[in-house]
Amino acid sequence: MELQVTYRSELELLTCKSPTSELKYRVFQIYGQKYVKLLNPTGDPEPSTEVFVSNIPRSISVDSLFKFFARCGDIYQIRLLMDFSGCNRGKCFVQYQRVRASREAICCLHDEHIDEEHRIVVKLSLNNNRLILKSIPEWVSEQFVRDVVVRVMGEGLTGIAIKKSRVPYKNYCFCTYRDHQFAIMAHKKSWPFLNVAGMVIDVHWAVPKLLRYSTNLYFTNFSPDLTKKDLFDALIGIIDAKTLVQFRISSKFYGYITFVNYQEMVKAETRLKNNFGLHGRTINFSRVPYAIRNQLQQYSRDYYKHVGPVVLRSAVRATNSLPLFGCYSVANQPSRIPINVPIFMSPVPAISPYPFYNSLRLLPPH
């Protein structure tokens, strides 16, 4: 798509012309953020359309930055983080008008050169409004913790939930705020720690709800000359863009897609598996990284029989046919080792001469 972007600094006005439309943006700065905001929008942008961008050049011009991201779709606004010198801090937020455009930016613009020296990082911006207080002593009453939180970081607070931790004699506390801005202010007030009954309590950002249940689907066997744009367009024809959180091609041979939850991943896998091809190749999909699968196939069943037993955690949880922490020897398997579940090996021997064996996570002795 051919774009003509013109920025007139004396008028603080940016114009973006395409073959189908012409959009005008107002450029202004409020405190430490420079905004490029659409004038007279026809409606509000769709939810979850903002992406976070880092590692941009500190001296990049507004029109160059805008033109780079406008390739994926119509932009609603750009928030560029500034410092006191007048340069940007290497980070910005880009909000599109449509979900598809934001997911295309995550897929196609991540790890791309914005200039000769900078490869940018693009990921979904999450409106996180929750903080977590960790390692609260069990003997401290819940009411006391609530009083301290309300007194020190209570502005915009909408909910407090205190739960038992897996660590013995410890609790943790979730603090929910009205929006992300109130959570930021509360985090600043409690930095670097919060004093509760003379105890130092760390305050961290809680894992966003959107990422707590996210699941990856891995793919391989795509053509080396396949572009990210072609792959994204083909996938979006089958998968709902709203279910995607992240899209990465980690090497020339492997990549993965992150879905919002397990159910959406299963639906996508059913639609894509064994019938999705591009450039004359059928792209393979799996729930296990293909790098691990290929390494497992290099070793015979006799190798695993002599090195040590294999623990199939996923199979145990799925079928309940074996104890949760039991060992299952490959010698008892009539067929070859299943490669569609994660495989971990017990520490026998403690140090193996085989590099692949040492790269696996070792379990404690039984």
Backbone hydrogen bonds, N-H to C=O, Kabsch-Sander energy under -0.5 kcal/mol:
donor,donor_aa,acceptor,acceptor_aa,energy
4,Q,17,K,-2.4
5,V,3,L,-0.5
6,T,4,Q,-0.5
6,T,15,T,-2.7
8,R,6,T,-0.5
8,R,13,L,-2.8
9,S,7,Y,-0.8
11,L,8,R,-0.8
12,E,8,R,-1.0
13,L,8,R,-1.8
14,L,25,Y,-2.8
15,T,6,T,-3.0
16,C,23,L,-2.9
17,K,4,Q,-2.5
17,K,15,T,-0.5
18,S,21,S,-2.9
23,L,16,C,-2.7
25,Y,14,L,-3.2
26,R,37,K,-2.9
27,V,12,E,-2.2
28,F,26,R,-0.5
28,F,35,Y,-1.9
30,I,33,Q,-2.6
33,Q,30,I,-1.6
34,K,80,L,-2.9
35,Y,28,F,-3.8
35,Y,33,Q,-0.5
36,V,78,I,-2.0
37,K,26,R,-2.5
38,L,76,Y,-2.3
39,L,24,K,-2.9
46,E,97,Q,-1.7
51,V,94,V,-2.8
52,F,123,K,-3.4
53,V,92,C,-2.8
54,S,121,V,-1.9
55,N,90,G,-1.0
56,I,90,G,-1.5
60,I,57,P,-1.2
65,L,61,S,-2.1
66,F,62,V,-2.5
67,K,63,D,-2.4
68,F,64,S,-1.8
69,F,65,L,-1.6
70,A,66,F,-2.0
72,C,69,F,-1.3
73,G,70,A,-0.6
76,Y,95,Q,-3.1
77,Q,95,Q,-1.7
78,I,36,V,-1.5
79,R,93,F,-3.1
80,L,34,K,-3.1
80,L,78,I,-0.6
81,L,79,R,-0.6
81,L,91,K,-1.7
82,M,32,G,-2.9
83,D,87,C,-2.4
86,G,83,D,-1.4
88,N,58,R,-1.6
89,R,81,L,-2.9
92,C,53,V,-2.2
93,F,79,R,-2.5
94,V,51,V,-2.3
95,Q,77,Q,-3.0
95,Q,93,F,-0.5
96,Y,49,T,-2.3
96,Y,94,V,-0.5
97,Q,74,D,-2.1
102,S,98,R,-1.4
103,R,99,V,-2.3
104,E,100,R,-2.1
105,A,101,A,-1.9
106,I,102,S,-1.9
107,C,103,R,-2.0
108,C,104,E,-3.2
109,L,105,A,-1.8
110,H,105,A,-0.5
111,D,120,I,-2.6
112,E,109,L,-1.6
114,I,112,E,-0.6
114,I,118,H,-2.1
115,D,118,H,-1.0
119,R,117,E,-0.5
120,I,112,E,-2.0
120,I,118,H,-0.5
121,V,54,S,-1.9
123,K,52,F,-2.1
125,S,50,E,-2.4
126,L,124,L,-0.6
128,N,126,L,-2.0
131,L,175,C,-2.3
132,I,204,H,-3.0
133,L,173,C,-2.8
134,K,132,I,-0.6
134,K,202,D,-1.8
136,I,171,N,-3.0
138,E,169,Y,-1.9
140,V,137,P,-1.4
145,V,141,S,-1.8
146,R,142,E,-2.4
147,D,143,Q,-2.3
148,V,144,F,-2.1
149,V,145,V,-2.4
150,V,146,R,-2.5
151,R,147,D,-2.1
152,V,148,V,-2.5
153,M,149,V,-2.2
154,G,150,V,-0.8
157,L,154,G,-1.8
158,T,176,T,-3.0
159,G,176,T,-1.5
161,A,174,F,-2.4
163,K,172,Y,-2.8
165,S,170,K,-2.2
170,K,167,V,-1.3
171,N,136,I,-2.7
172,Y,163,K,-2.6
173,C,133,L,-2.1
174,F,161,A,-3.2
175,C,131,L,-2.8
176,T,159,G,-2.7
176,T,174,F,-0.5
177,Y,129,N,-2.6
178,R,156,G,-2.2
183,A,179,D,-1.6
184,I,180,H,-2.2
185,M,181,Q,-2.0
186,A,182,F,-2.2
187,H,183,A,-2.2
188,K,184,I,-2.2
189,K,185,M,-2.1
190,S,186,A,-1.6
191,W,187,H,-0.5
191,W,188,K,-0.8
194,L,201,I,-3.0
196,V,194,L,-0.7
196,V,199,M,-2.6
197,A,195,N,-0.5
199,M,196,V,-1.9
201,I,194,L,-3.0
201,I,199,M,-0.7
204,H,132,I,-2.6
204,H,202,D,-0.5
206,A,130,R,-1.8
211,L,208,P,-1.0
212,R,208,P,-1.1
213,Y,209,K,-0.6
214,S,211,L,-0.7
215,T,259,F,-1.4
217,L,257,I,-2.4
218,Y,286,S,-3.0
219,F,255,G,-2.4
220,T,284,N,-1.8
221,N,253,F,-0.6
226,L,223,S,-1.8
231,L,227,T,-2.0
232,F,228,K,-2.6
233,D,229,K,-2.5
234,A,230,D,-1.9
235,L,231,L,-2.2
236,I,232,F,-2.6
237,G,233,D,-1.0
238,I,235,L,-1.8
239,I,235,L,-3.2
243,T,240,D,-1.5
244,L,241,A,-1.3
245,V,258,T,-3.2
246,Q,258,T,-1.3
248,R,256,Y,-2.6
250,S,248,R,-0.6
251,S,254,Y,-1.7
255,G,219,F,-1.6
256,Y,248,R,-2.8
257,I,217,L,-2.5
258,T,246,Q,-2.9
259,F,215,T,-3.1
259,F,257,I,-0.5
260,V,243,T,-1.7
265,M,261,N,-1.5
266,V,262,Y,-2.3
267,K,263,Q,-2.1
268,A,264,E,-2.3
269,E,265,M,-2.5
270,T,266,V,-2.2
271,R,267,K,-1.7
272,L,268,A,-2.3
273,K,269,E,-2.5
275,N,272,L,-1.3
276,F,272,L,-0.5
277,G,275,N,-0.5
278,L,281,R,-2.0
281,R,278,L,-1.4
283,I,276,F,-2.3
283,I,281,R,-0.7
284,N,220,T,-1.7
286,S,218,Y,-2.5
292,I,289,P,-0.6
293,R,289,P,-1.6
294,N,290,Y,-2.5
295,Q,291,A,-1.5
296,L,292,I,-2.2
297,Q,293,R,-1.6
298,Q,295,Q,-1.1
299,Y,296,L,-1.3
304,Y,300,S,-1.3
305,K,301,R,-2.0
306,H,302,D,-1.7
307,V,303,Y,-2.2
308,G,304,Y,-2.0
310,V,328,Y,-1.4
311,V,344,F,-2.5
312,L,310,V,-0.6
313,R,311,V,-1.1
314,S,342,P,-0.5
316,V,312,L,-2.1
317,R,313,R,-2.4
318,A,314,S,-2.1
319,T,315,A,-2.4
320,N,316,V,-2.3
326,G,323,P,-1.4
328,Y,310,V,-1.7
329,S,327,C,-0.5
332,N,329,S,-1.2
333,Q,330,V,-1.7
344,F,311,V,-1.5
345,M,361,R,-0.5
346,S,309,P,-1.1
348,V,346,S,-2.4
358,N,354,Y,-1.6
359,S,355,P,-1.2
360,L,356,F,-0.7
360,L,357,Y,-0.9
363,L,345,M,-0.9
